[in-house]
Amino acid sequence: MPHAQIKKRDVDGLLLFDKPLGISSNRALQQVKRLFKARKAGHTGSLDPLASGLLPICLGQATKFSQYLLNADKEYEVSARLGVRSTTGDLEGELTEGDHRSLDPELLNRACQSLTGAQR
């Protein structure tokens, strides 16, 4: 016997979804869409599966203005772990201890300043 088709409905609005680590933005979108049985939905930018944070999800008529949210200013907060290396450059790779004794604090400060503020 075939599965019963889930009846979709018109749902309009903007949901501010706190995306957890470990799922993609698209997976979060699909879960929200399924939960609300929404006919139409879209998100306003992608967060890496290793990132957590606010993911605005537009439902129904709200998808018409999602383009404005895509181009809106965004703010990101990043954490780094010094003294560790990864085979992939992120936490998904195999971690090994690195040499942090030669780290120049002034060089680190300048590098951090170049990543602070508006980025284009």
C-alpha positions in Angstrom: 0.0 0.0 0.0 1.5 3.4 -0.9 2.2 6.0 1.7 -0.4 8.6 2.3 0.4 11.9 0.7 0.9 14.7 3.3 -1.5 17.5 2.6 0.5 20.7 2.3 -0.9 24.0 3.4 -0.2 27.7 2.8 1.8 29.1 5.7 3.1 32.6 5.6 5.8 34.1 7.8 9.3 34.3 8.9 10.8 31.8 11.4 14.0 32.6 13.2 15.5 29.1 13.5 18.4 28.5 15.9 20.3 25.9 13.7 22.4 23.5 15.8 25.7 22.0 14.9 25.8 19.0 12.7 23.0 19.7 10.2 23.0 21.7 6.9 20.9 24.7 6.3 18.9 22.8 3.7 18.2 19.9 6.2 17.0 22.5 8.8 14.8 24.1 6.1 13.3 20.7 5.1 12.6 19.8 8.8 10.8 23.1 9.4 8.9 22.8 6.1 7.8 19.3 7.1 6.9 20.4 10.6 4.6 23.2 9.4 3.4 21.2 6.4 4.3 24.3 4.4 3.8 24.3 0.7 6.6 26.8 0.1 9.7 27.7 2.1 13.3 29.0 1.7 16.2 30.0 3.9 18.1 33.3 3.6 21.7 32.1 3.5 23.6 29.0 4.3 25.4 28.0 7.5 28.0 25.3 7.3 27.0 22.1 9.2 29.8 22.9 11.6 28.3 26.3 12.3 25.4 27.0 14.7 23.3 30.1 14.7 20.3 32.0 13.6 18.9 30.9 10.2 16.0 32.9 9.0 13.5 30.7 7.2 10.8 32.3 5.0 7.5 30.5 4.6 4.9 31.1 1.8 4.5 34.8 0.9 7.6 35.7 3.0 9.8 34.0 0.4 9.2 37.0 -1.9 11.4 39.2 0.3 14.0 36.6 1.1 16.3 38.2 -1.5 16.6 41.3 0.7 17.6 39.2 3.7 20.2 37.4 1.5 22.0 40.7 0.8 21.5 42.1 4.4 24.5 42.7 6.7 25.4 39.6 8.7 27.5 39.1 11.7 29.6 36.0 12.6 31.5 35.0 15.7 34.3 32.6 15.3 36.3 30.5 17.8 39.7 29.1 17.1 41.8 26.5 18.9 45.5 27.2 18.8 48.2 24.6 19.1 46.2 21.9 17.2 46.4 20.8 13.6 43.7 19.1 11.6 44.0 17.0 8.4 41.0 18.9 6.9 41.6 22.4 8.5 38.5 22.1 10.6 37.2 20.0 13.5 36.0 17.2 11.1 39.6 16.1 10.4 42.0 14.1 12.5 43.4 16.4 15.2 47.1 16.4 16.1 49.1 18.5 18.4 50.9 21.4 16.6 53.8 23.6 17.6 52.4 26.7 19.3 55.6 27.7 21.1 56.8 29.7 18.1 53.5 31.7 17.9 54.3 35.4 17.9 51.5 37.3 19.9 51.9 40.4 17.8 51.6 38.5 14.5 48.5 36.8 15.9 47.0 40.2 17.0 47.5 41.7 13.5 46.0 38.6 11.8 42.9 38.8 14.1 42.5 42.6 13.4 42.5 41.9 9.6 39.4 39.6 10.2 37.6 42.0 12.4 35.0 44.4 11.1 33.2 44.6 7.8 34.4 42.1 5.2 33.6 42.1 1.5 
